[in-house]
Amino acid sequence: MEESNTVENVAASELRQFIERVERLEEERQGIADDIKDIFGEAKSRGYDTKAMKTIIRLRKKDANERAEEESILQTYMAALGME
């Protein structure tokens, strides 16, 4: 019985550590999200289009081939809908 109690305490302690680590990271993530929001707010106040900036950031995450394929599909769909 005593050994079982010790195992439960160790597991509870380890579980608590995992949870606390995740909680700290979530706090950091929220801080980073707030910083990003502030940057977009500053850019908007200076006249930049933040929607376009977000699109550019999303596109920069992709490699050139993936971007070209996406643009080609978009052009094809737009043409099919008479949007060109």
PyMOL commands that set and color helices and strands:
alter all, ss='L'
color gray80, all
select helices_A, chain A and resi 2-45+50-60+64-80
alter helices_A, ss='H'
color red, helices_A
deselect
rebuild
show_as cartoon
